Amino acid sequence: MEDVRIKKREVRTQVLNIREAMDSVEYGKKSAAIEERLLDFANFQESNTLLMYSPYRKEPNSKGAILESFSMGKVVLLPVVHPKRQEFITFKVENLEGDMREGSGGKIEPDPKICKPVPLRFIELAIIPGIAFDERGGRLGYGEGYYDKLIPLLPATTRKVAVAFECQLLNQVPMEAHDKYVDIIITEDRVIYKI
């Protein structure tokens, strides 16, 4: 068990260093390619209520996909960590400028004073960030377990789609029993269905 935790820390450090070393031009091009693949993705097109994310530490940029979702009439939800329960609450966002605030750790998140909470049962497509992934749908996050707690609470019919750069893909992500899988991974080069 401790060996897996050590391996997770090593992988987080290694992959974050690679991801954060991308210059702004490379980051912009690769993020745009991921957003384009996401917007063309059939499950995205068919879903009305989406769980998205606000990028953190050079996660693929999601702003374009969020803005396009607004223009398509989709309901966009973004998570906020509940300070006492240490789990996500999802809020409906209608305007990236007026509905957002700076949260803990400098993350940009919905302002609970402005945005309305929406139960998880309405989410049809969940876009899930992370640090590292593998083709089996294995996911390694930042270590707080927020998405590992969220994923089992989503409806069984909700597609869990990770967005990641190719440099975040590994042969095998170190995982423990409590770690959760995603169904699909979208990168700048391809769409990967869990095998």
C-alpha positions in Angstrom: 0.0 0.0 0.0 2.7 2.4 1.0 4.7 1.5 -2.2 1.7 2.6 -4.3 1.4 5.9 -2.5 5.1 6.5 -3.1 4.7 5.7 -6.8 1.7 8.0 -7.0 3.8 10.9 -5.6 6.6 10.2 -8.0 4.2 10.0 -11.0 2.4 13.3 -9.9 5.8 15.1 -9.7 7.1 13.7 -13.0 3.9 14.4 -15.1 3.2 17.8 -13.5 6.8 18.9 -14.3 6.3 17.8 -18.0 2.9 19.4 -18.3 4.0 22.7 -16.6 7.1 22.9 -18.8 4.9 23.5 -21.9 5.3 27.0 -23.2 2.2 29.1 -23.8 2.1 28.4 -27.6 2.3 24.6 -27.2 -0.3 24.7 -24.4 -2.7 26.9 -26.4 -2.4 24.7 -29.5 -2.9 21.4 -27.6 -5.7 22.8 -25.5 -7.5 24.0 -28.6 -7.2 20.6 -30.2 -8.6 18.9 -27.1 -11.5 21.3 -27.0 -12.2 20.8 -30.7 -12.3 17.0 -30.2 -14.5 17.4 -27.1 -17.0 19.7 -29.0 -17.2 17.2 -31.9 -17.7 14.2 -29.5 -21.1 12.7 -29.9 -21.8 12.3 -26.1 -21.0 16.0 -25.7 -23.3 17.0 -28.6 -26.2 14.9 -27.1 -25.8 16.0 -23.5 -27.8 18.9 -22.1 -26.2 19.1 -18.6 -22.4 19.0 -18.3 -20.0 19.0 -15.4 -17.0 20.9 -16.6 -14.0 22.3 -14.7 -12.0 25.5 -14.4 -8.4 24.6 -15.4 -5.7 24.5 -12.7 -1.9 24.2 -13.1 -1.9 23.9 -16.9 -4.8 21.4 -17.1 -6.2 21.6 -20.7 -8.0 24.9 -21.1 -11.8 24.5 -20.9 -12.9 28.0 -21.4 -13.7 27.7 -25.1 -15.7 24.5 -24.5 -17.6 26.2 -21.7 -18.4 29.3 -23.8 -19.5 27.1 -26.7 -21.7 25.1 -24.3 -23.4 28.3 -23.3 -24.0 29.2 -27.0 -25.5 25.7 -27.6 -28.0 26.2 -24.7 -26.4 23.6 -22.5 -26.4 23.7 -18.7 -22.8 24.0 -17.4 -22.0 23.0 -13.9 -18.6 23.7 -12.2 -17.5 22.2 -8.9 -16.7 23.9 -5.6 -15.1 22.1 -2.7 -17.3 22.2 0.4 -15.0 23.4 3.1 -16.3 21.2 5.9 -17.2 18.0 4.1 -14.2 18.1 1.7 -16.3 17.1 -1.3 -17.7 18.8 -4.4 -20.8 20.8 -4.7 -21.8 21.5 -8.3 -23.1 24.9 -9.3 -24.8 26.2 -12.5 -22.7 28.8 -14.2 -24.1 31.1 -16.8 -21.4 33.7 -17.1 -17.6 33.0 -16.7 -17.0 36.6 -15.8 -19.7 37.5 -13.3 -20.4 34.1 -11.8 -16.8 33.2 -10.8 -14.5 34.0 -7.9 -11.0 33.1 -6.7 -11.3 30.1 -4.4 -8.8 28.2 -2.2 -5.4 27.7 -3.6 -6.0 30.3 -6.3 -8.5 28.2 -8.2 -11.2 30.0 -10.1 -14.6 28.6 -9.1 -18.3 29.4 -9.1 -19.4 32.0 -6.5 -21.9 30.2 -4.3 -23.5 33.6 -3.4 -24.4 34.0 -7.1 -24.7 30.5 -8.6 -27.4 27.9 -7.9 -26.4 24.4 -6.7 -27.6 21.6 -8.9 -27.8 17.9 -7.8 -25.5 15.4 -9.4 -28.4 13.3 -10.7 -28.9 15.8 -13.6 -25.3 15.4 -15.0 -25.3 13.6 -18.3 -21.6 14.1 -19.1 -18.8 14.7 -16.6 -15.5 16.2 -17.9 -12.9 15.2 -15.4 -9.3 16.6 -15.2 -6.4 14.8 -13.6 -2.6 14.5 -13.6 -2.1 11.1 -15.3 -4.2 8.5 -17.1 -3.9 5.1 -18.8 -5.8 3.5 -21.6 -7.8 1.3 -19.1 -9.4 4.5 -17.8 -7.1 4.7 -14.8 -6.8 8.2 -13.3 -4.4 9.9 -11.0 -5.5 13.2 -9.5 -3.9 15.6 -7.1 -4.4 13.3 -4.1 -7.4 14.9 -2.3 -9.8 12.3 -3.6 -12.5 14.8 -4.7 -13.2 13.2 -8.0 -12.9 9.7 -6.6 -15.7 10.6 -4.2 -17.7 12.3 -6.9 -17.6 9.6 -9.6 -19.6 6.9 -7.7 -22.3 9.5 -6.9 -23.0 10.2 -10.6 -25.8 8.4 -12.4 -24.8 5.1 -14.0 -25.7 6.6 -17.4 -23.3 9.6 -16.9 -20.3 9.4 -19.2 -17.1 10.2 -17.3 -14.7 11.8 -19.8 -11.2 12.8 -19.0 -9.4 15.5 -21.0 -5.6 15.3 -21.0 -2.5 16.0 -23.0 -0.7 13.0 -24.6 2.2 13.7 -22.2 -0.2 12.7 -19.3 -0.8 9.2 -20.6 1.1 6.3 -19.0 1.2 2.6 -19.6 -0.3 2.1 -16.2 -1.4 4.6 -13.5 -0.7 3.4 -10.0 -4.1 3.0 -8.3 -5.5 1.9 -5.0 -8.9 0.4 -4.2 -10.6 3.8 -3.6 -9.4 5.2 -7.0 -12.0 5.6 -9.7 -11.8 5.1 -13.5 -13.1 7.2 -16.3 -14.9 5.9 -19.4 -13.1 7.9 -22.1 -10.0 10.0 -22.5 -9.8 12.9 -25.0 -6.3 14.1 -25.9 -5.0 16.5 -28.6 -4.4 13.5 -30.8 -7.2 11.0 -30.2 -10.2 9.7 -28.3 -9.5 6.7 -26.1 -12.3 4.3 -25.1 -11.6 2.4 -21.9 -10.3 -1.1 -22.7 
